[in-house]
């Protein structure tokens, strides 16, 4: 009798009813004009930092790791002349 009470369909219905009660509709939340401007500025700054910082970051990480075994050491000169 106890197993029948906790069947998979009853558990599914319980979880579904809990999920339905906790839903929050974020699409209807309004932002002020000042908040929209600040978010736009934050996204522009983030885009610029990523745009100009990605390649130098990758180069820095590559140089800080060093070269693999049996390979010549990494340097800017070895990248330019080989």
N, C-alpha and C positions, 0 to 999 in steps of 0.2 A: 504494500500500500504506500509506503514511504517512497519507493522507487518510482511509482506511478506519478506521484505529486511533483517530482523533479525531473520530468521527462524533458527531452531536448526541445520539444515545441514550446513547453511552458517557459523554459529558460530563455528561448529565443524571443518570445513575446514580452517577457519581463525586461530583457536588455533593450529591446526595441522601444518599449514605452519609456524607459529611463532616458534613452538617447533623444527621444522626441521632446521630452520636457526640458532638456538642457540646451536646446538649440538657440543660438543667438544670431539674429540676422544683422551681419555687419554691413551689408550693402546699403542699409537705410540710415547709417550713421552719417551725419552731415559734418563737414569740416568748414571752419571759417576760412575766409579769404587769406588771412594772415598765415594760418596753418598750411594752406595749399602752397603759398609762396615759399614758406620755409622748407617744406618737403621738396619742392622743385629745386630750390637752391642746394639742399643736401644731396639730391640725386645728381645734379650737375657737378658738384665738387667730387662726389664719389666716382663718377664716370671719368672725370679728368685725371684724378689720382690713379685710377686703374689703367687708363690709357697711357699715361706717361711713366708709370712705375712698374708695369708688368715685365718688360724685357730687362731692365736693370736688376730687378729682383731675381729673375731666372739666372742671369749672368752671375750675380753675386753668390747665389746658392751653388751654382756649378763650380765656381772658383774656390769657394770655401770647402767644398767636399774634396776637391783635388782630383787628380787623374787616377785612372785605373792602374792596376799592376802591369808592369812591362810596357808602359806608355810614357811618352815624354811629358814632362811637367807642363801644366797649363799656365799660359801667360797670354797677355793681350798680343804680344809680338808673334807668338806661335799661331794665334788665330788669324792674324792678318797676312802672314807670309807662307802659309801652307795650304 
